[in-house]
Amino acid sequence: MVGVSKDSAASHVKFKEKHELPFPLIADVDKTLLQAMGVWGEKVMYGKKTEGTIRTTFIINEEGIIEQIFAGKQVKTKEHAEQILQK
């Protein structure tokens, strides 16, 4: 498991410590990976169009093949870990 966002490496250290995350976080400040994966773009937050990271989870197997993608409204933040474990 790996997390990616456009936030800085320093903010990732604080976030990882605060939430006791057992996996690495990638700081993609120039959005290269986010754009390559198609998860940076226009979205609606609180009824307003904005550009940003589209919350997405990729399930990738040992061979590097994407088996499933959860995107947009499919990602239910409070239930997401359970969603992933059921697949």
Backbone as numpy.savetxt, mean C-alpha at the origin, in Angstrom:
# Nx Ny Nz CAx CAy CAz Cx Cy Cz
6.07 -9.75 3.15 5.22 -8.59 3.15 6.13 -7.35 3.15
5.72 -6.36 2.36 6.45 -5.10 2.26 5.42 -3.99 2.11
5.66 -2.86 2.75 4.79 -1.70 2.58 5.53 -0.63 1.79
4.78 0.11 0.97 5.38 1.18 0.16 4.51 2.42 0.26
5.15 3.57 0.43 4.44 4.85 0.34 5.44 5.93 -0.08
4.91 7.11 -0.41 5.77 8.22 -0.83 6.38 8.95 0.36
6.05 8.54 1.55 6.60 9.19 2.75 8.10 8.93 2.88
8.77 9.77 3.65 10.22 9.67 3.82 10.61 8.44 4.64
11.87 8.04 4.51 12.39 6.92 5.29 12.29 7.21 6.79
12.54 8.46 7.17 12.46 8.83 8.60 11.03 8.65 9.13
10.04 9.04 8.34 8.66 8.87 8.80 8.28 7.40 8.86
8.86 6.59 7.98 8.61 5.15 8.01 9.16 4.52 9.27
10.32 4.96 9.72 10.90 4.43 10.95 9.96 4.69 12.11
9.47 5.91 12.22 8.54 6.26 13.31 7.25 5.46 13.22
6.69 5.35 12.00 5.43 4.63 11.80 5.60 3.15 12.14
6.71 2.56 11.69 6.98 1.14 11.94 7.12 0.87 13.44
7.82 1.75 14.14 7.99 1.59 15.58 6.65 1.77 16.30
5.91 2.80 15.94 4.62 3.09 16.60 3.65 1.92 16.48
3.60 1.29 15.30 2.64 0.23 15.06 3.25 -1.17 15.17
4.55 -1.23 15.57 5.26 -2.49 15.77 5.13 -3.41 14.56
5.40 -2.87 13.39 5.27 -3.63 12.15 6.47 -4.58 11.99
6.20 -5.84 11.65 7.28 -6.83 11.50 7.80 -6.95 10.07
7.55 -5.96 9.23 7.97 -6.04 7.83 8.55 -4.69 7.40
9.36 -4.70 6.32 10.00 -3.47 5.87 9.02 -2.52 5.17
9.34 -1.24 5.24 8.59 -0.19 4.54 9.54 0.48 3.55
9.08 0.66 2.32 9.88 1.30 1.28 9.44 2.75 1.13
10.39 3.67 1.20 10.11 5.09 0.98 10.30 5.39 -0.50
9.20 5.61 -1.19 9.23 5.88 -2.63 8.89 7.35 -2.85
9.77 8.23 -2.37 9.48 9.67 -2.38 9.33 10.26 -3.77
9.96 9.65 -4.77 9.80 10.17 -6.13 8.68 9.45 -6.89
8.00 8.52 -6.23 6.82 7.82 -6.74 7.11 6.89 -7.93
8.35 6.49 -8.12 8.72 5.62 -9.24 8.01 4.27 -9.16
8.08 3.62 -8.02 7.45 2.31 -7.85 5.93 2.45 -7.84
5.42 3.45 -7.15 3.97 3.67 -7.09 3.38 3.84 -8.49
4.05 4.63 -9.33 3.57 4.84 -10.69 3.71 3.57 -11.52
4.82 2.86 -11.37 5.05 1.63 -12.13 4.00 0.56 -11.80
3.55 0.53 -10.57 2.55 -0.45 -10.15 1.12 0.04 -10.41
0.98 1.27 -10.89 -0.33 1.81 -11.22 -1.17 2.19 -10.02
-0.50 2.53 -8.92 -1.24 2.87 -7.69 -1.10 4.34 -7.30
-0.61 5.16 -8.21 -0.54 6.61 -8.00 -1.46 7.25 -9.03
-2.41 8.04 -8.57 -3.31 8.68 -9.52 -4.41 9.46 -8.84
-5.42 9.79 -9.63 -6.53 10.58 -9.12 -7.44 9.70 -8.27
-7.85 10.26 -7.14 -8.78 9.57 -6.26 -9.67 10.62 -5.61
-10.72 10.18 -4.96 -11.64 11.09 -4.29 -11.52 10.87 -2.79
-11.22 11.96 -2.07 -11.15 11.91 -0.61 -12.09 12.97 -0.06
-13.03 12.53 0.76 -14.00 13.44 1.38 -14.73 14.26 0.32
-15.05 13.61 -0.81 -15.80 14.25 -1.87 -14.99 15.17 -2.78
-13.68 15.25 -2.56 -12.82 16.13 -3.36 -11.82 15.30 -4.15
-11.67 15.61 -5.45 -10.68 14.92 -6.27 -9.28 15.38 -5.90
-8.39 14.43 -5.77 -7.01 14.72 -5.42 -6.11 13.67 -6.07
-4.83 13.93 -6.13 -3.87 12.95 -6.64 -3.12 12.36 -5.45
-2.97 11.04 -5.47 -2.26 10.40 -4.38 -2.17 8.91 -4.57
-1.77 8.24 -3.50 -1.63 6.79 -3.52 -3.01 6.15 -3.42
-3.28 5.24 -4.32 -4.53 4.48 -4.30 -4.24 3.21 -3.50
-4.84 3.12 -2.33 -4.54 2.00 -1.43 -4.77 0.68 -2.16
-3.70 -0.12 -2.24 -3.74 -1.35 -3.01 -2.87 -2.40 -2.33
-3.34 -3.65 -2.36 -2.55 -4.77 -1.86 -2.39 -5.78 -2.98
-1.14 -6.17 -3.23 -0.83 -7.19 -4.22 -0.42 -8.46 -3.47
-1.07 -9.58 -3.78 -0.65 -10.87 -3.25 0.24 -11.50 -4.32
1.53 -11.66 -3.99 2.51 -12.16 -4.95 3.07 -13.48 -4.42
3.06 -14.51 -5.28 3.53 -15.82 -4.83 5.05 -15.92 -4.87
5.56 -17.09 -4.51 7.01 -17.30 -4.42 7.72 -17.14 -5.76
6.99 -17.34 -6.86 7.58 -17.20 -8.19 7.51 -15.77 -8.71
6.95 -14.86 -7.89 6.85 -13.46 -8.30 5.62 -13.16 -9.14
4.67 -14.07 -9.17 3.44 -13.88 -9.95 2.36 -13.28 -9.07
1.71 -12.23 -9.55 0.62 -11.61 -8.81 -0.58 -12.54 -8.86
-1.02 -12.99 -7.70 -2.16 -13.90 -7.62 -3.47 -13.16 -7.38
-3.41 -12.04 -6.68 -4.63 -11.29 -6.39 -4.28 -9.84 -6.10
-5.22 -8.96 -6.43 -5.06 -7.54 -6.16 -6.31 -7.05 -5.43
-6.11 -6.36 -4.32 -7.18 -5.67 -3.61 -6.94 -4.19 -3.85
-7.92 -3.48 -4.38 -7.72 -2.05 -4.68 -8.98 -1.26 -4.35
-8.75 0.02 -4.10 -9.86 0.94 -3.88 -10.76 0.50 -2.75
-12.05 0.45 -3.03 -13.04 0.12 -2.00 -12.98 -1.34 -1.56
-12.27 -2.18 -2.30 -12.08 -3.58 -1.88 -11.25 -3.65 -0.60
-10.38 -2.66 -0.37 -9.51 -2.65 0.80 -10.32 -2.06 1.96
-10.72 -2.92 2.85 -11.46 -2.50 4.04 -10.44 -2.48 5.19
-9.97 -1.29 5.53 -8.80 -1.17 6.41 -8.94 -1.92 7.73
-10.09 -1.89 8.34 -10.24 -2.56 9.64 -10.30 -4.08 9.52
-10.64 -4.58 8.33 -10.78 -6.02 8.12 -9.74 -6.58 7.15
-8.83 -5.74 6.70 -7.97 -6.12 5.59 -7.07 -7.32 5.88
-6.52 -7.40 7.06 -5.68 -8.55 7.39 -6.49 -9.84 7.25
-7.70 -9.83 7.73 -8.57 -11.01 7.62 -8.91 -11.30 6.15
-9.16 -10.24 5.37 -9.43 -10.41 3.94 -8.28 -11.16 3.26
-7.08 -10.76 3.57 -5.90 -11.35 2.94 -5.72 -12.81 3.37
-5.91 -13.07 4.65 -5.71 -14.43 5.16 -6.74 -15.40 4.61
-7.91 -14.93 4.23 -8.95 -15.80 3.69 -8.65 -16.19 2.24
-7.76 -15.52 1.56 -7.49 -15.79 0.14 -6.42 -16.82 -0.06
